[in-house]
């Protein structure tokens, strides 16, 4: 379940079927249930009037009182609304093979205005190198900076023959300038002013946009 920004509504899933996942929206008192909404919840609008959902491979803005607006279609996996409410970033997967041999061949990170319009490609995971060979990246877990100027996605990099190379995450600006990290971004990892984020694996680090970093903690195992 997820509360609306104004704290008055609660969205929750009542059908967990992959092909037909549905949500309901109720008031905080448990009354005034809204029409059910088809799709997987990705976030609320700032004004608490709409939900961002991924429904059967499409990114959809659904009104809590009805109405749907499709922003993009395809094999879309993850989506996230920017904190300023202006943008929606989402991950699109490309596949090869069929049946049990079907697998992700690459991922792409896109952004579109929340009100609709042209979809902009930020990062193409099909155009990366892996151990001096042609490779591809798989993305998931879209996470915006608090000032809405950058987007982070977790990533796995592999060669074209399926050999793993590296993991971590990729950070990009809305202009498509990117940088990579060998570690992972925990949820809610951005600082309140949007200038730094925390990355974690075998150590916990604070990373500034200018590339400087400070180790906060070192220990065996993972940091969350």
Secondary structure per residue as TSV (DSSP state, phi and psi in degrees):
chain	resnum	aa	ss	phi	psi
A	1	X	-	360.0	150.7
A	2	X	E	-141.5	128.8
A	3	X	E	-76.4	147.9
A	4	X	-	-72.6	157.7
A	5	X	T	-56.4	-33.0
A	6	X	T	-83.9	-0.9
A	7	X	S	73.6	8.4
A	8	X	S	-99.2	-17.1
A	9	X	E	-127.8	152.7
A	10	X	E	-130.7	125.5
A	11	X	E	-102.6	136.4
A	12	X	E	-148.2	154.4
A	13	X	E	-87.4	131.4
A	14	X	E	-118.6	-2.2
A	15	X	E	-137.6	119.2
A	16	X	-	-97.1	10.2
A	17	X	-	-62.5	132.0
A	18	X	S	-63.0	-39.5
A	19	X	T	-78.2	-21.0
A	20	X	T	-145.4	56.6
A	21	X	-	-72.4	136.2
A	22	X	E	-132.8	153.1
A	23	X	E	-126.5	159.5
A	24	X	E	-125.3	153.6
A	25	X	E	-124.5	126.0
A	26	X	E	-129.3	161.9
A	27	X	E	-73.8	165.5
A	28	X	T	-64.7	-19.7
A	29	X	T	-84.8	-4.6
A	30	X	S	87.3	9.4
A	31	X	-	-113.2	-176.9
A	32	X	S	53.4	53.7
A	33	X	-	-67.7	133.4
A	34	X	-	-86.5	168.3
A	35	X	-	-58.4	145.1
A	36	X	-	-64.8	150.5
A	37	X	E	-120.9	127.6
A	38	X	E	-85.4	134.2
A	39	X	S	130.2	174.4
A	40	X	E	-99.3	126.2
A	41	X	E	-68.2	130.9
A	42	X	E	-118.6	-16.6
A	43	X	E	163.5	168.4
A	44	X	E	-101.9	154.4
A	45	X	-	-75.6	160.7
A	46	X	T	-63.2	-31.4
A	47	X	T	-88.9	4.2
A	48	X	S	64.7	19.0
A	49	X	S	-98.3	-16.0
A	50	X	E	-138.5	158.3
A	51	X	E	-119.7	143.6
A	52	X	E	-95.6	123.0
A	53	X	E	-131.7	154.2
A	54	X	E	-106.9	116.9
A	55	X	E	-127.0	109.4
A	56	X	T	52.8	45.2
A	57	X	T	83.5	8.0
A	58	X	E	-118.4	149.1
A	59	X	E	-93.8	123.7
A	60	X	E	-131.2	137.1
A	61	X	E	-100.7	117.8
A	62	X	E	-114.2	126.9
A	63	X	E	-72.0	141.3
A	64	X	T	-66.4	-21.9
A	65	X	T	-104.5	13.2
A	66	X	S	116.9	162.2
A	67	X	-	93.2	141.0
A	68	X	E	-138.2	142.7
A	69	X	E	-130.4	115.8
A	70	X	E	-84.0	124.3
A	71	X	E	-95.2	-31.3
A	72	X	E	-161.6	150.6
A	73	X	-	-124.2	159.1
A	74	X	S	137.4	-163.9
A	75	X	S	-84.4	66.6
A	76	X	E	-88.2	134.0
A	77	X	E	-108.0	-56.7
A	78	X	E	-123.0	151.7
A	79	X	E	-149.5	155.1
A	80	X	E	-153.1	139.4
A	81	X	E	-85.9	135.3
A	82	X	-	-68.7	149.8
A	83	X	T	-57.9	-31.0
A	84	X	T	-82.2	-2.2
A	85	X	S	80.0	2.1
A	86	X	S	-90.2	-27.5
A	87	X	E	-128.1	154.4
A	88	X	E	-128.6	123.7
A	89	X	E	-102.8	145.1
A	90	X	E	-150.9	156.6
A	91	X	E	-105.0	130.3
A	92	X	E	-113.2	132.7
A	93	X	E	-103.8	140.1
A	94	X	E	-106.6	143.4
A	95	X	E	-122.6	154.2
A	96	X	E	-130.3	157.5
A	97	X	S	79.9	-179.7
A	98	X	-	-148.4	163.0
A	99	X	G	59.4	-135.5
A	100	X	G	-69.1	-17.3
A	101	X	G	-90.2	-2.6
A	102	X	-	-70.8	132.9
A	103	X	E	-149.1	161.8
A	104	X	E	-71.8	128.3
A	105	X	E	-95.4	-24.2
A	106	X	E	-175.4	166.0
A	107	X	E	-126.8	155.7
A	108	X	E	-133.9	141.9
A	109	X	E	-103.2	124.4
A	110	X	E	-121.3	164.5
A	111	X	E	-139.6	146.0
A	112	X	E	-143.7	150.0
A	113	X	E	-66.0	143.5
A	114	X	T	-60.9	-27.8
A	115	X	T	-84.0	-1.6
A	116	X	-	102.8	167.8
A	117	X	-	135.1	-162.4
A	118	X	-	-70.1	140.0
A	119	X	-	-85.0	132.1
A	120	X	E	-110.2	129.4
A	121	X	E	-81.0	125.5
A	122	X	E	-98.8	-46.8
A	123	X	E	-138.1	131.2
A	124	X	E	-106.2	106.4
A	125	X	T	-72.8	-4.1
A	126	X	T	-84.9	-6.1
A	127	X	S	-121.7	67.6
A	128	X	E	-134.2	163.6
A	129	X	E	-107.6	152.5
A	130	X	E	-145.0	106.7
A	131	X	T	53.4	47.2
A	132	X	T	63.9	19.7
A	133	X	E	-124.8	167.0
A	134	X	E	-67.4	134.0
A	135	X	E	-139.4	-176.7
A	136	X	E	-146.0	160.2
A	137	X	E	-121.3	143.5
A	138	X	E	-109.0	130.6
A	139	X	E	-114.5	152.5
A	140	X	E	-164.2	168.7
A	141	X	E	68.4	63.4
A	142	X	E	-68.7	130.6
A	143	X	E	-140.3	119.5
A	144	X	E	-86.8	150.1
A	145	X	-	-70.8	158.4
A	146	X	T	-66.5	-24.8
A	147	X	T	-94.3	7.0
A	148	X	S	66.0	19.5
A	149	X	S	-96.5	-16.2
A	150	X	E	-139.5	155.6
A	151	X	E	-127.9	136.8
A	152	X	E	-115.1	142.7
A	153	X	E	-133.6	139.9
A	154	X	E	-68.5	150.6
A	155	X	E	-144.0	152.3
A	156	X	E	-129.4	130.8
A	157	X	E	-108.9	135.2
A	158	X	E	-140.4	157.2
A	159	X	E	-78.2	167.1
A	160	X	T	-62.4	-25.2
A	161	X	T	-88.3	6.6
A	162	X	S	96.9	-0.6
A	163	X	-	-74.6	133.5
A	164	X	E	-74.1	142.7
A	165	X	E	-117.4	-53.4
A	166	X	E	-160.7	166.7
A	167	X	E	-134.4	-177.5
A	168	X	E	137.6	-135.9
A	169	X	E	-151.7	164.2
A	170	X	E	-122.8	134.9
A	171	X	E	-114.5	133.2
A	172	X	E	-136.8	148.5
A	173	X	E	-86.8	172.1
A	174	X	T	-69.5	-12.4
A	175	X	T	-89.5	-2.9
A	176	X	-	91.2	5.1
A	177	X	-	-75.4	125.6
A	178	X	E	-123.1	159.3
A	179	X	E	-145.4	156.1
A	180	X	E	-118.0	155.2
A	181	X	E	-129.2	143.4
A	182	X	S	-83.9	-5.9
A	183	X	S	-108.3	-171.1
A	184	X	E	-118.2	150.9
A	185	X	E	-94.0	116.2
A	186	X	E	-69.0	158.7
A	187	X	E	-59.8	145.6
A	188	X	E	59.8	41.4
A	189	X	E	-91.5	-10.9
A	190	X	E	-81.9	145.2
A	191	X	-	-70.6	161.6
A	192	X	T	-63.8	-28.7
A	193	X	T	-90.8	-1.4
A	194	X	S	77.6	7.1
A	195	X	S	-92.1	-16.5
A	196	X	E	-138.1	156.3
A	197	X	E	-138.7	158.6
A	198	X	E	-97.4	137.3
A	199	X	E	-123.0	148.9
A	200	X	E	-145.2	136.6
A	201	X	S	-158.5	-101.7
A	202	X	S	-80.6	-13.5
A	203	X	E	-142.1	158.5
A	204	X	E	-105.5	123.1
A	205	X	E	-127.2	149.7
A	206	X	E	-103.8	122.4
A	207	X	E	-115.9	124.7
A	208	X	E	-88.4	156.8
A	209	X	T	-58.9	-29.2
A	210	X	T	-78.6	2.5
A	211	X	S	99.5	-14.7
A	212	X	-	-71.9	150.2
A	213	X	E	-144.7	154.6
A	214	X	E	-134.6	127.5
A	215	X	E	-76.9	124.3
A	216	X	E	-94.5	-37.7
A	217	X	E	-153.1	145.4
A	218	X	E	-127.3	134.8
A	219	X	-	-168.9	162.3
A	220	X	S	-72.5	149.9
A	221	X	S	88.5	-167.1
A	222	X	-	-98.7	152.3
A	223	X	-	-111.5	138.7
A	224	X	-	-130.5	360.0
